[in-house]
Amino acid sequence: MEWEIVIGLEVHVQLATKSKLFSGAGTRFGAPPNTQACAVDLAMPGTLPVPNAEAFRYAAMFGLAMNAEIGRRSVFERKNYFYPDLPKGYQTTQLAEPIVGPGEIEIHLEDNSSRKVRLHHAHLEEDAGKSLHEAVFESGQGMSGIDLNRAGTPLIEIVSEPDMRSAAEAVAYLKKIHSIVTYLGISDGDMSQGSMRCDANVSVRLKGEKELGTRTELKNINSFRFVDKAIKVEAERQIDILEDGGSIVQETRLYDSDKNETRSMRSKEVANDYRYFPCPDLLPVELDENYIETLRSDMPELPDAKAARFREQYRLSAYDADQLTQELATAEFFETVAKQSGEPKLAANWMTGELAALLNREEISIEQSPVSAEHLAGLIARLKDGTISSKIAKQVFEAIADGEGDADTVIEKRGLKQVSDTGAIEKMVDEVIANSAKQVENYRNADESKRPKMMGYFVGQIMKASKGQANPQVINRILKEKLDALL
Amino acid sequence: MHQLTIAEIIRGLRNREFSSVEITRQLLDRIEQRDGNYNSFITVTAEQALQQAGAADRRLAEGDAPALCGVPIAHKDIFCTSGVRTSCGSKMLDNFVPPYDAAVVENLQKAGAVSLGKTNMDEFAMGSSNETSYYGPVKNPWDTDRVSGGSSGGSAAAVAAQLVPGATATDTGGSIRQPAALTNTTGLKPTYGRVSRWGMVAFASSLDQAGPIARNAGDCAHLLSAMAGPDRRDSTNLQRDAGDFTADLNRSIEGLKIGVPKEYFGEGLNADTAARVQDALKEYEKLGAELVEISLPHTDLAVPAYYVIAPAEASANLSRFDGVRYGHRCENPADLRDLYMRSRGEGFGEEVKRRILVGTYALSAGYYDAYYNKAQQVRRLIKRDFVQAFEKVDVIMGPTAPSPAFGIGAKVADPVAMYLEDIYTIATNLAGLPGMSLPCGTVNNLPVGLQIIGNYLDEARILNVAHQYQQATDWHKASAA
């Protein structure tokens, strides 16, 4: 039996506004507990919410980036439930009239194919606080603490249609959302700090089947890698059950990254009745045409447009252009290197090759890269003007990464300058020929067509003698002259 | 001195006939001597009041006195007062001392008013008799065996008993006008959004509106001029400058068109009450007004719609009282569920629980359309009734309450009978219109209120219309004390 996985994602993105969605309190991450919570965030009696215009602007920008309809009128509703880190006893969110309506984006996969994913809607809502269950108080075993710093922080919840068919597609979609929000500057998109959080609705069905299977909701899978793994392991679980003749229970499941498994989060799956109703403290917000048009004209260049420009302006392959535009910081890094070195193709190769490998190995972002764009441009310049060979360049790159300074400093200090001096190379060629009587004999007796290949041995010996610094083109020219003279 | 109106006090203070400290001290003494009979105050802030009065006297002496400088008032205990317990009439907030002032409190402070304390009220403003207060019922100064009306019964009784010349109050379905009617005081519920709700403990956010209770329309105008105004902290505020509501009081009402809705004189209205209201309408004819019979066809749906919408909003508004951050917390909770259940079970009274249950039910899946949505449709129809009426008339008049004050305990066992107390007042809240109640006579020595409903933002006009009646009649001067 061939199974098809069907995935829809709900992504929460924390907006990087200075203050909260409905209060003037700050939103900085990592402040001491309850230092960024005012009377409104604490839901003190008589306090009232005032919508943050910046949050609306950010959400509308996101909508434009998703090619979505912008809700001309958006309405906040109360979602009622009790929880200690939800001070009002309801979350102010949007339901029937969200700020961003249906839209569509294109995702790019590793095999160079693309696919459209439809956006169901995106809405503005406030975040809850945090309950801290461990070691909150020195005394007081079993006590829980409440930190309301995060309570009221603006979020957009981005709900896709169930349009993804593999974990890889889900990851590509999530990365696309990440690109868009960071390009727009509306969120730092940092999954490790919870600025971007993902829930996945996963179901499976036999290929060709029209109806969707029963889905489960995977909660809080908070890295790209875990999204990939969680979806895979959940799909396998569902397939195993169905192949054994069982059926899937619609439920919320938690991904355990240590055990790489999902498990049921709620023992009894009673449907929660949140009793949504329009929040009477907030009037519907109307965005007029002018406002949206102004936003549209102020939109920055987005990943797809940038990739297209990179292909055009720098003659990059589609794959390279996609790779280099996924993160704004990477794209900016690339443009600096390309412009300073004048070698966009080499810049792209180095960035998708050595630099990507380095960042991967060190598990750091491009902003933290020990090799700066200026460093890389300098290195490429030396490569281009023949000061170093591409082999030496790799060595120089590693040295820069180790903090030895820029390319010129490393080349100078380590004496890596390529030797193009004919006299010195001629000497080395003579020595190698003198010490390789057997190989010279073979060369002379060999068929004309096989000789170029046989030169490799001599070149290797000479490079070894020069510690890799001899200019290969010069070696080739002199060697050929000398060997041919012996024929 | 306790008989003085706010206008007279303003004059007396400026003419140095007496000081703010003198009148404040006298009223504080009077509260101490007499309020045991009425239970109109929950908290008296004597020390703070004398300090404020002293400061007011200094400003008066320096010639730097704002409009209400040195005038003693009281606040309904629904308005948050920085450093002073704000109970909202509930055990839930018996220990709650807010670190901030309500906008109304700030505004009156800016105007120089001196606050004597916090007045009693139905718990969370839910009630029409002040019997749901955790602090016991307010007794009507006209007959202490009878209710003062509610929910602003404390403010109304304190004014009627001449413990204070004016007080703040709130009105969600009649909570200013009905107690004013039952205590022979004058009360005004402004247009929804006229007065900021910031710092006012919410009952039903789309209906709640603060206003004054005083001894006459002129004094209400003085208080409203200070209370109203723009406030960015309240998104539903109309962001209108208050202006001076006393400016138009003396305008002639010659040619005024008064709409008299036939639905306000039907079954359920006490015959003697009806007679007093008819007398008042005749008085208006004498003043040159014209009576026009009108119809507000959806009047009978106002109470049912209100008792869906108000509890629905309240059920969410009161969720924050969970024993976690402030207010009542049960002792030794076993777990979170126990903390919630016992804190709320112990902290809320019967009527509050009833409305939370009703509201929760009305919003539940499967019932939402039948109740909440239907009620919102009715609300729009009621609003349309008024909009159409105001195309033909300038103001609308009728009774405020169906009968004079009833006995304490008489309607406690019958919530629906209690809810019908607000049958003539609720529709204006649903429509967001301003409404007033003013004294128009008595039945067996119990006061009767005349209600005047105005068009949106037409407070100046209804104050003018009420003031002209009070220039021609003395009902508002009759005193229980």
Interface residues (C-beta under 8 A of the other chain):
Chain A: A39 L42 A43 M44 P45 G46 T47 L48 P49 V50 P51 R78 N80 F82 P84 P87 K88 G89 Y90 I146 A271 D273 R275 Y276 F277 P280 D281 L282 L283
Chain B: F79 C80 T86 C88 L93 F96 P98 P99 Y100 A102 R197 W198 G199 M200 V201 A202 A204 S205 S206 R232 R233 D234 S235 T236 A312 E313 S315 A316 L318 S319 R320 F321 D322 V324 R325 Y326 L336 Y340 T360 L363 S364 A365 Y368 Y372
